[in-house]
Each structure stands twice: as C-alpha cells, then as structure tokens.
Amino acid sequence: MESKQNNKLGIKIKALRQKAELSQDELARKSDVAYTTLTKIETGVIKSPSVFMVEKIAKALGVPIENLL
C-alpha cells in the first residue's frame, strides 16, 4: 500500500483539482494528460511523472509548477 508520504505530488494535485471543482476527466482534458495517467499520478501508481507532464497539470490548475513540487 502506498503511503501518503510517498505520494505528496498526487495528493497536492488532487487537492488543487478539487479546490478548482474539476473532475479528473475535466483536468485530464484541460491539461492534455491522459485520464488514466492522471488517476495513476493522483493515487501514487506513477510516483515520478515527467516535469513536462507536471508542468501541463500545473498550468491547467492555474498554479506555478513549484506549488506541486
């Protein structure tokens, strides 16, 4: 089982997504990241997505990438 400590990025993305009142599907489309990839990042299955991917998600959420790292 993935600990919360090892999934800080996913937890941050999920919290910001929920704050923006976006579904996973909406954020996936807005960021041009595959829905399955986004869900895997949020749940910690993908632990180290590329900086490019994190940058696309940050932009879609309207936050600086530094807020996610």
mmCIF file of the N, C-alpha and C atoms, coordinates in Angstrom:
data_MODEL
# 
_entry.id   MODEL 
# 
loop_
_atom_site.group_PDB 
_atom_site.id 
_atom_site.type_symbol 
_atom_site.label_atom_id 
_atom_site.label_alt_id 
_atom_site.label_comp_id 
_atom_site.label_asym_id 
_atom_site.label_entity_id 
_atom_site.label_seq_id 
_atom_site.pdbx_PDB_ins_code 
_atom_site.Cartn_x 
_atom_site.Cartn_y 
_atom_site.Cartn_z 
_atom_site.occupancy 
_atom_site.B_iso_or_equiv 
_atom_site.pdbx_formal_charge 
_atom_site.auth_seq_id 
_atom_site.auth_comp_id 
_atom_site.auth_asym_id 
_atom_site.auth_atom_id 
_atom_site.pdbx_PDB_model_num 
ATOM 1   N N  . MET A 1 1  ? 0.848   -1.190 0.000   1.00 0.00 ? 1  MET A N  1 
ATOM 2   C CA . MET A 1 1  ? 0.000   0.000  0.000   1.00 0.00 ? 1  MET A CA 1 
ATOM 3   C C  . MET A 1 1  ? 0.884   1.241  0.000   1.00 0.00 ? 1  MET A C  1 
ATOM 4   N N  . GLU A 1 2  ? 0.571   2.188  -0.840  1.00 0.00 ? 2  GLU A N  1 
ATOM 5   C CA . GLU A 1 2  ? 1.354   3.415  -0.992  1.00 0.00 ? 2  GLU A CA 1 
ATOM 6   C C  . GLU A 1 2  ? 1.093   4.341  0.184   1.00 0.00 ? 2  GLU A C  1 
ATOM 7   N N  . SER A 1 3  ? 2.140   4.811  0.814   1.00 0.00 ? 3  SER A N  1 
ATOM 8   C CA . SER A 1 3  ? 1.964   5.732  1.928   1.00 0.00 ? 3  SER A CA 1 
ATOM 9   C C  . SER A 1 3  ? 1.746   7.142  1.405   1.00 0.00 ? 3  SER A C  1 
ATOM 10  N N  . LYS A 1 4  ? 1.100   7.957  2.236   1.00 0.00 ? 4  LYS A N  1 
ATOM 11  C CA . LYS A 1 4  ? 0.853   9.340  1.834   1.00 0.00 ? 4  LYS A CA 1 
ATOM 12  C C  . LYS A 1 4  ? 2.164   10.087 1.657   1.00 0.00 ? 4  LYS A C  1 
ATOM 13  N N  . GLN A 1 5  ? 3.169   9.751  2.431   1.00 0.00 ? 5  GLN A N  1 
ATOM 14  C CA . GLN A 1 5  ? 4.467   10.410 2.342   1.00 0.00 ? 5  GLN A CA 1 
ATOM 15  C C  . GLN A 1 5  ? 5.069   10.244 0.954   1.00 0.00 ? 5  GLN A C  1 
ATOM 16  N N  . ASN A 1 6  ? 4.886   9.100  0.350   1.00 0.00 ? 6  ASN A N  1 
ATOM 17  C CA . ASN A 1 6  ? 5.459   8.828  -0.959  1.00 0.00 ? 6  ASN A CA 1 
ATOM 18  C C  . ASN A 1 6  ? 4.578   9.325  -2.107  1.00 0.00 ? 6  ASN A C  1 
ATOM 19  N N  . ASN A 1 7  ? 3.446   9.907  -1.787  1.00 0.00 ? 7  ASN A N  1 
ATOM 20  C CA . ASN A 1 7  ? 2.531   10.361 -2.835  1.00 0.00 ? 7  ASN A CA 1 
ATOM 21  C C  . ASN A 1 7  ? 2.156   11.830 -2.648  1.00 0.00 ? 7  ASN A C  1 
ATOM 22  N N  . LYS A 1 8  ? 3.107   12.631 -2.221  1.00 0.00 ? 8  LYS A N  1 
ATOM 23  C CA . LYS A 1 8  ? 2.814   14.049 -1.982  1.00 0.00 ? 8  LYS A CA 1 
ATOM 24  C C  . LYS A 1 8  ? 2.321   14.747 -3.241  1.00 0.00 ? 8  LYS A C  1 
ATOM 25  N N  . LEU A 1 9  ? 2.944   14.462 -4.373  1.00 0.00 ? 9  LEU A N  1 
ATOM 26  C CA . LEU A 1 9  ? 2.547   15.101 -5.628  1.00 0.00 ? 9  LEU A CA 1 
ATOM 27  C C  . LEU A 1 9  ? 1.093   14.782 -5.953  1.00 0.00 ? 9  LEU A C  1 
ATOM 28  N N  . GLY A 1 10 ? 0.739   13.524 -5.895  1.00 0.00 ? 10 GLY A N  1 
ATOM 29  C CA . GLY A 1 10 ? -0.628  13.117 -6.201  1.00 0.00 ? 10 GLY A CA 1 
ATOM 30  C C  . GLY A 1 10 ? -1.646  13.750 -5.266  1.00 0.00 ? 10 GLY A C  1 
ATOM 31  N N  . ILE A 1 11 ? -1.300  13.837 -3.996  1.00 0.00 ? 11 ILE A N  1 
ATOM 32  C CA . ILE A 1 11 ? -2.194  14.441 -3.012  1.00 0.00 ? 11 ILE A CA 1 
ATOM 33  C C  . ILE A 1 11 ? -2.373  15.931 -3.301  1.00 0.00 ? 11 ILE A C  1 
ATOM 34  N N  . LYS A 1 12 ? -1.291  16.606 -3.648  1.00 0.00 ? 12 LYS A N  1 
ATOM 35  C CA . LYS A 1 12 ? -1.369  18.040 -3.979  1.00 0.00 ? 12 LYS A CA 1 
ATOM 36  C C  . LYS A 1 12 ? -2.228  18.268 -5.216  1.00 0.00 ? 12 LYS A C  1 
ATOM 37  N N  . ILE A 1 13 ? -2.013  17.461 -6.239  1.00 0.00 ? 13 ILE A N  1 
ATOM 38  C CA . ILE A 1 13 ? -2.796  17.604 -7.479  1.00 0.00 ? 13 ILE A CA 1 
ATOM 39  C C  . ILE A 1 13 ? -4.272  17.380 -7.195  1.00 0.00 ? 13 ILE A C  1 
ATOM 40  N N  . LYS A 1 14 ? -4.583  16.338 -6.459  1.00 0.00 ? 14 LYS A N  1 
ATOM 41  C CA . LYS A 1 14 ? -5.982  16.035 -6.148  1.00 0.00 ? 14 LYS A CA 1 
ATOM 42  C C  . LYS A 1 14 ? -6.626  17.168 -5.364  1.00 0.00 ? 14 LYS A C  1 
ATOM 43  N N  . ALA A 1 15 ? -5.917  17.695 -4.358  1.00 0.00 ? 15 ALA A N  1 
ATOM 44  C CA . ALA A 1 15 ? -6.462  18.784 -3.544  1.00 0.00 ? 15 ALA A CA 1 
ATOM 45  C C  . ALA A 1 15 ? -6.724  20.033 -4.385  1.00 0.00 ? 15 ALA A C  1 
ATOM 46  N N  . LEU A 1 16 ? -5.762  20.384 -5.241  1.00 0.00 ? 16 LEU A N  1 
ATOM 47  C CA . LEU A 1 16 ? -5.944  21.558 -6.098  1.00 0.00 ? 16 LEU A CA 1 
ATOM 48  C C  . LEU A 1 16 ? -7.045  21.340 -7.124  1.00 0.00 ? 16 LEU A C  1 
ATOM 49  N N  . ARG A 1 17 ? -7.137  20.123 -7.642  1.00 0.00 ? 17 ARG A N  1 
ATOM 50  C CA . ARG A 1 17 ? -8.196  19.802 -8.605  1.00 0.00 ? 17 ARG A CA 1 
ATOM 51  C C  . ARG A 1 17 ? -9.565  19.945 -7.948  1.00 0.00 ? 17 ARG A C  1 
ATOM 52  N N  . GLN A 1 18 ? -9.698  19.421 -6.732  1.00 0.00 ? 18 GLN A N  1 
ATOM 53  C CA . GLN A 1 18 ? -10.973 19.510 -6.025  1.00 0.00 ? 18 GLN A CA 1 
ATOM 54  C C  . GLN A 1 18 ? -11.299 20.960 -5.658  1.00 0.00 ? 18 GLN A C  1 
ATOM 55  N N  . LYS A 1 19 ? -10.274 21.725 -5.272  1.00 0.00 ? 19 LYS A N  1 
ATOM 56  C CA . LYS A 1 19 ? -10.475 23.139 -4.952  1.00 0.00 ? 19 LYS A CA 1 
ATOM 57  C C  . LYS A 1 19 ? -10.974 23.901 -6.179  1.00 0.00 ? 19 LYS A C  1 
ATOM 58  N N  . ALA A 1 20 ? -10.478 23.527 -7.346  1.00 0.00 ? 20 ALA A N  1 
ATOM 59  C CA . ALA A 1 20 ? -10.903 24.151 -8.604  1.00 0.00 ? 20 ALA A CA 1 
ATOM 60  C C  . ALA A 1 20 ? -12.231 23.593 -9.106  1.00 0.00 ? 20 ALA A C  1 
ATOM 61  N N  . GLU A 1 21 ? -12.779 22.627 -8.359  1.00 0.00 ? 21 GLU A N  1 
ATOM 62  C CA . GLU A 1 21 ? -14.047 21.985 -8.701  1.00 0.00 ? 21 GLU A CA 1 
ATOM 63  C C  . GLU A 1 21 ? -14.005 21.343 -10.077 1.00 0.00 ? 21 GLU A C  1 
ATOM 64  N N  . LEU A 1 22 ? -12.890 20.649 -10.338 1.00 0.00 ? 22 LEU A N  1 
ATOM 65  C CA . LEU A 1 22 ? -12.718 19.916 -11.595 1.00 0.00 ? 22 LEU A CA 1 
ATOM 66  C C  . LEU A 1 22 ? -12.765 18.417 -11.317 1.00 0.00 ? 22 LEU A C  1 
ATOM 67  N N  . SER A 1 23 ? -13.379 17.678 -12.206 1.00 0.00 ? 23 SER A N  1 
ATOM 68  C CA . SER A 1 23 ? -13.312 16.223 -12.118 1.00 0.00 ? 23 SER A CA 1 
ATOM 69  C C  . SER A 1 23 ? -11.960 15.784 -12.688 1.00 0.00 ? 23 SER A C  1 
ATOM 70  N N  . GLN A 1 24 ? -11.608 14.544 -12.462 1.00 0.00 ? 24 GLN A N  1 
ATOM 71  C CA . GLN A 1 24 ? -10.373 14.026 -13.047 1.00 0.00 ? 24 GLN A CA 1 
ATOM 72  C C  . GLN A 1 24 ? -10.438 14.112 -14.568 1.00 0.00 ? 24 GLN A C  1 
ATOM 73  N N  . ASP A 1 25 ? -11.575 13.797 -15.123 1.00 0.00 ? 25 ASP A N  1 
ATOM 74  C CA . ASP A 1 25 ? -11.735 13.849 -16.573 1.00 0.00 ? 25 ASP A CA 1 
ATOM 75  C C  . ASP A 1 25 ? -11.559 15.271 -17.104 1.00 0.00 ? 25 ASP A C  1 
ATOM 76  N N  . GLU A 1 26 ? -12.136 16.245 -16.408 1.00 0.00 ? 26 GLU A N  1 
ATOM 77  C CA . GLU A 1 26 ? -12.007 17.641 -16.843 1.00 0.00 ? 26 GLU A CA 1 
ATOM 78  C C  . GLU A 1 26 ? -10.548 18.106 -16.785 1.00 0.00 ? 26 GLU A C  1 
ATOM 79  N N  . LEU A 1 27 ? -9.858  17.769 -15.697 1.00 0.00 ? 27 LEU A N  1 
ATOM 80  C CA . LEU A 1 27 ? -8.456  18.167 -15.584 1.00 0.00 ? 27 LEU A CA 1 
ATOM 81  C C  . LEU A 1 27 ? -7.608  17.460 -16.637 1.00 0.00 ? 27 LEU A C  1 
ATOM 82  N N  . ALA A 1 28 ? -7.905  16.206 -16.886 1.00 0.00 ? 28 ALA A N  1 
ATOM 83  C CA . ALA A 1 28 ? -7.160  15.466 -17.906 1.00 0.00 ? 28 ALA A CA 1 
ATOM 84  C C  . ALA A 1 28 ? -7.303  16.141 -19.267 1.00 0.00 ? 28 ALA A C  1 
ATOM 85  N N  . ARG A 1 29 ? -8.513  16.512 -19.611 1.00 0.00 ? 29 ARG A N  1 
ATOM 86  C CA . ARG A 1 29 ? -8.736  17.174 -20.902 1.00 0.00 ? 29 ARG A CA 1 
ATOM 87  C C  . ARG A 1 29 ? -8.090  18.557 -20.943 1.00 0.00 ? 29 ARG A C  1 
ATOM 88  N N  . LYS A 1 30 ? -8.233  19.298 -19.865 1.00 0.00 ? 30 LYS A N  1 
ATOM 89  C CA . LYS A 1 30 ? -7.701  20.661 -19.807 1.00 0.00 ? 30 LYS A CA 1 
ATOM 90  C C  . LYS A 1 30 ? -6.168  20.669 -19.868 1.00 0.00 ? 30 LYS A C  1 
ATOM 91  N N  . SER A 1 31 ? -5.543  19.647 -19.280 1.00 0.00 ? 31 SER A N  1 
ATOM 92  C CA . SER A 1 31 ? -4.079  19.587 -19.240 1.00 0.00 ? 31 SER A CA 1 
ATOM 93  C C  . SER A 1 31 ? -3.486  18.775 -20.386 1.00 0.00 ? 31 SER A C  1 
ATOM 94  N N  . ASP A 1 32 ? -4.337  18.123 -21.162 1.00 0.00 ? 32 ASP A N  1 
ATOM 95  C CA . ASP A 1 32 ? -3.883  17.246 -22.248 1.00 0.00 ? 32 ASP A CA 1 
ATOM 96  C C  . ASP A 1 32 ? -3.013  16.102 -21.719 1.00 0.00 ? 32 ASP A C  1 
ATOM 97  N N  . VAL A 1 33 ? -3.426  15.573 -20.563 1.00 0.00 ? 33 VAL A N  1 
ATOM 98  C CA . VAL A 1 33 ? -2.793  14.392 -19.967 1.00 0.00 ? 33 VAL A CA 1 
ATOM 99  C C  . VAL A 1 33 ? -3.861  13.303 -19.972 1.00 0.00 ? 33 VAL A C  1 
ATOM 100 N N  . ALA A 1 34 ? -3.496  12.110 -20.341 1.00 0.00 ? 34 ALA A N  1 
ATOM 101 C CA . ALA A 1 34 ? -4.464  11.013 -20.396 1.00 0.00 ? 34 ALA A CA 1 
ATOM 102 C C  . ALA A 1 34 ? -5.131  10.816 -19.024 1.00 0.00 ? 34 ALA A C  1 
ATOM 103 N N  . TYR A 1 35 ? -6.430  10.566 -19.054 1.00 0.00 ? 35 TYR A N  1 
ATOM 104 C CA . TYR A 1 35 ? -7.193  10.347 -17.820 1.00 0.00 ? 35 TYR A CA 1 
ATOM 105 C C  . TYR A 1 35 ? -6.551  9.265  -16.960 1.00 0.00 ? 35 TYR A C  1 
ATOM 106 N N  . THR A 1 36 ? -6.187  8.157  -17.571 1.00 0.00 ? 36 THR A N  1 
ATOM 107 C CA . THR A 1 36 ? -5.602  7.059  -16.797 1.00 0.00 ? 36 THR A CA 1 
ATOM 108 C C  . THR A 1 36 ? -4.269  7.474  -16.174 1.00 0.00 ? 36 THR A C  1 
ATOM 109 N N  . THR A 1 37 ? -3.500  8.278  -16.875 1.00 0.00 ? 37 THR A N  1 
ATOM 110 C CA . THR A 1 37 ? -2.229  8.756  -16.337 1.00 0.00 ? 37 THR A CA 1 
ATOM 111 C C  . THR A 1 37 ? -2.483  9.670  -15.148 1.00 0.00 ? 37 THR A C  1 
ATOM 112 N N  . LEU A 1 38 ? -3.434  10.575 -15.279 1.00 0.00 ? 38 LEU A N  1 
ATOM 113 C CA . LEU A 1 38 ? -3.755  11.483 -14.180 1.00 0.00 ? 38 LEU A CA 1 
ATOM 114 C C  . LEU A 1 38 ? -4.200  10.719 -12.944 1.00 0.00 ? 38 LEU A C  1 
ATOM 115 N N  . THR A 1 39 ? -5.066  9.736  -13.117 1.00 0.00 ? 39 THR A N  1 
ATOM 116 C CA . THR A 1 39 ? -5.527  8.970  -11.958 1.00 0.00 ? 39 THR A CA 1 
ATOM 117 C C  . THR A 1 39 ? -4.375  8.196  -11.326 1.00 0.00 ? 39 THR A C  1 
ATOM 118 N N  . LYS A 1 40 ? -3.470  7.698  -12.134 1.00 0.00 ? 40 LYS A N  1 
ATOM 119 C CA . LYS A 1 40 ? -2.308  6.983  -11.595 1.00 0.00 ? 40 LYS A CA 1 
ATOM 120 C C  . LYS A 1 40 ? -1.380  7.918  -10.827 1.00 0.00 ? 40 LYS A C  1 
ATOM 121 N N  . ILE A 1 41 ? -1.261  9.160  -11.264 1.00 0.00 ? 41 ILE A N  1 
ATOM 122 C CA . ILE A 1 41 ? -0.447  10.131 -10.532 1.00 0.00 ? 41 ILE A CA 1 
ATOM 123 C C  . ILE A 1 41 ? -1.121  10.453 -9.198  1.00 0.00 ? 41 ILE A C  1 
ATOM 124 N N  . GLU A 1 42 ? -2.429  10.710 -9.235  1.00 0.00 ? 42 GLU A N  1 
ATOM 125 C CA . GLU A 1 42 ? -3.154  11.051 -8.009  1.00 0.00 ? 42 GLU A CA 1 
ATOM 126 C C  . GLU A 1 42 ? -3.119  9.927  -6.980  1.00 0.00 ? 42 GLU A C  1 
ATOM 127 N N  . THR A 1 43 ? -3.138  8.699  -7.430  1.00 0.00 ? 43 THR A N  1 
ATOM 128 C CA . THR A 1 43 ? -3.156  7.564  -6.497  1.00 0.00 ? 43 THR A CA 1 
ATOM 129 C C  . THR A 1 43 ? -1.768  7.051  -6.144  1.00 0.00 ? 43 THR A C  1 
ATOM 130 N N  . GLY A 1 44 ? -0.740  7.602  -6.771  1.00 0.00 ? 44 GLY A N  1 
ATOM 131 C CA . GLY A 1 44 ? 0.624   7.201  -6.440  1.00 0.00 ? 44 GLY A CA 1 
ATOM 132 C C  . GLY A 1 44 ? 1.156   6.021  -7.218  1.00 0.00 ? 44 GLY A C  1 
ATOM 133 N N  . VAL A 1 45 ? 0.399   5.526  -8.185  1.00 0.00 ? 45 VAL A N  1 
ATOM 134 C CA . VAL A 1 45 ? 0.893   4.431  -9.017  1.00 0.00 ? 45 VAL A CA 1 
ATOM 135 C C  . VAL A 1 45 ? 2.072   4.934  -9.852  1.00 0.00 ? 45 VAL A C  1 
ATOM 136 N N  . ILE A 1 46 ? 1.922   6.139  -10.395 1.00 0.00 ? 46 ILE A N  1 
ATOM 137 C CA . ILE A 1 46 ? 3.045   6.811  -11.059 1.00 0.00 ? 46 ILE A CA 1 
ATOM 138 C C  . ILE A 1 46 ? 3.625   7.768  -10.037 1.00 0.00 ? 46 ILE A C  1 
ATOM 139 N N  . LYS A 1 47 ? 4.818   7.471  -9.570  1.00 0.00 ? 47 LYS A N  1 
ATOM 140 C CA . LYS A 1 47 ? 5.435   8.249  -8.492  1.00 0.00 ? 47 LYS A CA 1 
ATOM 141 C C  . LYS A 1 47 ? 6.252   9.424  -8.998  1.00 0.00 ? 47 LYS A C  1 
ATOM 142 N N  . SER A 1 48 ? 6.812   9.312  -10.183 1.00 0.00 ? 48 SER A N  1 
ATOM 143 C CA . SER A 1 48 ? 7.699   10.355 -10.714 1.00 0.00 ? 48 SER A CA 1 
ATOM 144 C C  . SER A 1 48 ? 7.353   10.678 -12.161 1.00 0.00 ? 48 SER A C  1 
ATOM 145 N N  . PRO A 1 49 ? 6.247   11.404 -12.357 1.00 0.00 ? 49 PRO A N  1 
ATOM 146 C CA . PRO A 1 49 ? 5.924   11.792 -13.732 1.00 0.00 ? 49 PRO A CA 1 
ATOM 147 C C  . PRO A 1 49 ? 6.948   12.800 -14.246 1.00 0.00 ? 49 PRO A C  1 
ATOM 148 N N  . SER A 1 50 ? 7.023   12.951 -15.540 1.00 0.00 ? 50 SER A N  1 
ATOM 149 C CA . SER A 1 50 ? 7.980   13.893 -16.129 1.00 0.00 ? 50 SER A CA 1 
ATOM 150 C C  . SER A 1 50 ? 7.646   15.321 -15.709 1.00 0.00 ? 50 SER A C  1 
ATOM 151 N N  . VAL A 1 51 ? 8.664   16.148 -15.695 1.00 0.00 ? 51 VAL A N  1 
ATOM 152 C CA . VAL A 1 51 ? 8.471   17.563 -15.375 1.00 0.00 ? 51 VAL A CA 1 
ATOM 153 C C  . VAL A 1 51 ? 7.519   18.195 -16.386 1.00 0.00 ? 51 VAL A C  1 
ATOM 154 N N  . PHE A 1 52 ? 7.630   17.787 -17.636 1.00 0.00 ? 52 PHE A N  1 
ATOM 155 C CA . PHE A 1 52 ? 6.740   18.299 -18.686 1.00 0.00 ? 52 PHE A CA 1 
ATOM 156 C C  . PHE A 1 52 ? 5.282   18.001 -18.343 1.00 0.00 ? 52 PHE A C  1 
ATOM 157 N N  . MET A 1 53 ? 5.005   16.802 -17.870 1.00 0.00 ? 53 MET A N  1 
ATOM 158 C CA . MET A 1 53 ? 3.639   16.416 -17.537 1.00 0.00 ? 53 MET A CA 1 
ATOM 159 C C  . MET A 1 53 ? 3.146   17.208 -16.325 1.00 0.00 ? 53 MET A C  1 
ATOM 160 N N  . VAL A 1 54 ? 3.994   17.351 -15.316 1.00 0.00 ? 54 VAL A N  1 
ATOM 161 C CA . VAL A 1 54 ? 3.617   18.111 -14.125 1.00 0.00 ? 54 VAL A CA 1 
ATOM 162 C C  . VAL A 1 54 ? 3.369   19.572 -14.499 1.00 0.00 ? 54 VAL A C  1 
ATOM 163 N N  . GLU A 1 55 ? 4.173   20.089 -15.407 1.00 0.00 ? 55 GLU A N  1 
ATOM 164 C CA . GLU A 1 55 ? 4.017   21.467 -15.866 1.00 0.00 ? 55 GLU A CA 1 
ATOM 165 C C  . GLU A 1 55 ? 2.658   21.656 -16.551 1.00 0.00 ? 55 GLU A C  1 
ATOM 166 N N  . LYS A 1 56 ? 2.239   20.696 -17.360 1.00 0.00 ? 56 LYS A N  1 
ATOM 167 C CA . LYS A 1 56 ? 0.940   20.776 -18.045 1.00 0.00 ? 56 LYS A CA 1 
ATOM 168 C C  . LYS A 1 56 ? -0.205  20.749 -17.034 1.00 0.00 ? 56 LYS A C  1 
ATOM 169 N N  . ILE A 1 57 ? -0.068  19.922 -16.013 1.00 0.00 ? 57 ILE A N  1 
ATOM 170 C CA . ILE A 1 57 ? -1.107  19.836 -14.981 1.00 0.00 ? 57 ILE A CA 1 
ATOM 171 C C  . ILE A 1 57 ? -1.158  21.136 -14.178 1.00 0.00 ? 57 ILE A C  1 
ATOM 172 N N  . ALA A 1 58 ? -0.001  21.652 -13.803 1.00 0.00 ? 58 ALA A N  1 
ATOM 173 C CA . ALA A 1 58 ? 0.063   22.913 -13.050 1.00 0.00 ? 58 ALA A CA 1 
ATOM 174 C C  . ALA A 1 58 ? -0.591  24.044 -13.842 1.00 0.00 ? 58 ALA A C  1 
ATOM 175 N N  . LYS A 1 59 ? -0.271  24.122 -15.120 1.00 0.00 ? 59 LYS A N  1 
ATOM 176 C CA . LYS A 1 59 ? -0.838  25.168 -15.976 1.00 0.00 ? 59 LYS A CA 1 
ATOM 177 C C  . LYS A 1 59 ? -2.357  25.039 -16.030 1.00 0.00 ? 59 LYS A C  1 
ATOM 178 N N  . ALA A 1 60 ? -2.856  23.833 -16.177 1.00 0.00 ? 60 ALA A N  1 
ATOM 179 C CA . ALA A 1 60 ? -4.302  23.603 -16.234 1.00 0.00 ? 60 ALA A CA 1 
ATOM 180 C C  . ALA A 1 60 ? -4.976  23.972 -14.915 1.00 0.00 ? 60 ALA A C  1 
ATOM 181 N N  . LEU A 1 61 ? -4.250  23.802 -13.815 1.00 0.00 ? 61 LEU A N  1 
ATOM 182 C CA . LEU A 1 61 ? -4.792  24.156 -12.495 1.00 0.00 ? 61 LEU A CA 1 
ATOM 183 C C  . LEU A 1 61 ? -4.607  25.637 -12.180 1.00 0.00 ? 61 LEU A C  1 
ATOM 184 N N  . GLY A 1 62 ? -3.809  26.318 -12.993 1.00 0.00 ? 62 GLY A N  1 
ATOM 185 C CA . GLY A 1 62 ? -3.577  27.737 -12.779 1.00 0.00 ? 62 GLY A CA 1 
ATOM 186 C C  . GLY A 1 62 ? -2.638  28.039 -11.631 1.00 0.00 ? 62 GLY A C  1 
ATOM 187 N N  . VAL A 1 63 ? -1.695  27.122 -11.390 1.00 0.00 ? 63 VAL A N  1 
ATOM 188 C CA . VAL A 1 63 ? -0.715  27.325 -10.315 1.00 0.00 ? 63 VAL A CA 1 
ATOM 189 C C  . VAL A 1 63 ? 0.696   27.177 -10.860 1.00 0.00 ? 63 VAL A C  1 
ATOM 190 N N  . PRO A 1 64 ? 1.668   27.818 -10.210 1.00 0.00 ? 64 PRO A N  1 
ATOM 191 C CA . PRO A 1 64 ? 3.059   27.617 -10.631 1.00 0.00 ? 64 PRO A CA 1 
ATOM 192 C C  . PRO A 1 64 ? 3.474   26.170 -10.377 1.00 0.00 ? 64 PRO A C  1 
ATOM 193 N N  . ILE A 1 65 ? 4.337   25.654 -11.214 1.00 0.00 ? 65 ILE A N  1 
ATOM 194 C CA . ILE A 1 65 ? 4.792   24.266 -11.055 1.00 0.00 ? 65 ILE A CA 1 
ATOM 195 C C  . ILE A 1 65 ? 5.422   24.046 -9.680  1.00 0.00 ? 65 ILE A C  1 
ATOM 196 N N  . GLU A 1 66 ? 6.021   25.084 -9.129  1.00 0.00 ? 66 GLU A N  1 
ATOM 197 C CA . GLU A 1 66 ? 6.663   24.981 -7.815  1.00 0.00 ? 66 GLU A CA 1 
ATOM 198 C C  . GLU A 1 66 ? 5.665   24.592 -6.725  1.00 0.00 ? 66 GLU A C  1 
ATOM 199 N N  . ASN A 1 67 ? 4.389   24.922 -6.915  1.00 0.00 ? 67 ASN A N  1 
ATOM 200 C CA . ASN A 1 67 ? 3.369   24.548 -5.935  1.00 0.00 ? 67 ASN A CA 1 
ATOM 201 C C  . ASN A 1 67 ? 3.145   23.042 -5.882  1.00 0.00 ? 67 ASN A C  1 
ATOM 202 N N  . LEU A 1 68 ? 3.524   22.352 -6.937  1.00 0.00 ? 68 LEU A N  1 
ATOM 203 C CA . LEU A 1 68 ? 3.313   20.902 -6.981  1.00 0.00 ? 68 LEU A CA 1 
ATOM 204 C C  . LEU A 1 68 ? 4.559   20.119 -6.593  1.00 0.00 ? 68 LEU A C  1 
ATOM 205 N N  . LEU A 1 69 ? 5.713   20.737 -6.695  1.00 0.00 ? 69 LEU A N  1 
ATOM 206 C CA . LEU A 1 69 ? 6.968   20.026 -6.427  1.00 0.00 ? 69 LEU A CA 1 
ATOM 207 C C  . LEU A 1 69 ? 7.394   20.158 -4.978  1.00 0.00 ? 69 LEU A C  1 
# 
